[in-house]
Amino acid sequence: MRRFLFAGNWKMNKTVGEAVALAKEVRAALGDQPLDVEVMMAPPFTALHAVGQVLQGSAIALGAQDMHWEKDGAFTGEISARMLKDVGCSFVILGHSERRQLFGVTDEGTAKKTRAAVDAGITPLVCVGETLAERESRRTSR
């Protein structure tokens, strides 16, 4: 049976201290018992390690907001699946609509990232992407 996933993508919000405080609040509210649903937090990259420490031993999973498809290399500002696994990520969100619109992320790049995540044992959450206008016109909800 499939379980629902509630994923919180914090985007470019929260300093490390603010992220830790929020993670502690959510963990306290949910408790440490197994949940009927999956819950995942995706803080900014700068807070992954610290939030991962807070979530350790809880039923809340740690996720990243993006990743590169290569295992390593000269990709300034990027992060690999291996790095994400090292800080405790079990999920990664790929193909965000704003990354597609603002940073040129393509279906091809998203597919490469998805394959790399799966190969590394990280569950990819693949976004199909929609513009605000498409969402408001209900064009993508049909």
N, C-alpha and C positions, 0 to 999 in steps of 0.2 A: 504494500500500500504506500502510495506517495504521501510525503509529509509536506505541509506548507512551509515556506521559508519567508521570514520577515527579515529583510535586509535594510540596514540603515547606512546609506552612503553619505558621508559627512561633507563630501566635495572639498572645497578650499575653505573650510571653517574649523575653528578650534586650534589653539596653540597646544603644545604637548600637555601643559598643566590643565588646561580646560578639557582636553580630551580624556585625560586620566580621571578627572572629577566626574565627567559624564559617564564614563565606563563603570566607575564605582557605583554611581547612582542606579544605573540600569541593572547591574549585577545584584545589588541589594534588593531592588524591587522584584526581580525575577527569582532570586534565590539560587541555590546550587543544585536543586533537584532536577532530574531529567524533565524535559518539557514535551508537550504534545506536538509542538511545532519546532522547527529549526529557527534560530535567531543568529544573525550575523551582523557585526559592526565593521564598517570600512572607513576608518579614520584616514586623515592625510598621511602620506608616507612618513613624514617626520615623527608621527606619533605611533606608528605601527608597533615598534618594540615595547614602548611604555604601556600601551593599551593591551598588548598581548600578555604582558606580565600581570595586569589586573584581571584579565579573563582566564588565566591559567587555572585549570581545575573546575571551571564552570561549564555550563551547558551552552554558553554563548561562543560562537565561532568568530575568528578573526578573518577579515577579508581585506584585499587591496583594491584600489580603485582603477588600476591599469597595470600593464607590464609589457615588456618587450618580448618578442618571440625568440631572440637569440639567447643562448645560455650565458654568454659573457662577451666582452669586446669593447671597442671604442665607441660607445653610444652614450655620450654625455647627457646626464640628467635622466637616464632610463634606469629601469630596475628589472631584474630577471626573476624567473620562477624560482630558481635556486635561492636567491636572496629572500624572496617572500616565504618560502618554506622554512628558511633559517630563523625567521622571526615568528613563526607559528601560524602563518596564513594557511587556511584550508580552502578559501574561496578567492576568486578574483573577478572583478566586474570588467567586462570588455565591450567595446563598441558603443560607448556613450554617445548620445545624440549631439551633445555640445562638442565632444572631441571630433566627431565626424564633421560638424559644421565649422568649427573654429580652427581645427588643427589638421584637417585633411585625412583623418582616419578613414580607411576604405574597408569594404567587405573583405578584400583579399588580405589586408593586414590583420583584420579581426580574425579571419580564419587561421592565419599563421599563429597568432597569439593563442587562440583556442586550442590548437593542436599542441603547442608548447606547454600550456597549462595542464592539459590532460596527461601528456607524457610525464610531467613532473608530479602528478598525483594531486593537483589542485583542481577543485571544481570550478569551471568557468560559468559565470552568469553572463550570457551574451545578450546585449541590448540590440534590438532591431532599429532603434533610433526613430525619432519623429521630431518635427519642428513644433514650436509652440502653436503656429497657425494650423498645422495638421491636427494637433490635439484638440484645439478649441473648435475646429470645424467637425470634429468627430470622424475625420477621414480615415484615421488609423484604427478606430474601434469597431469597425464593421466586421 
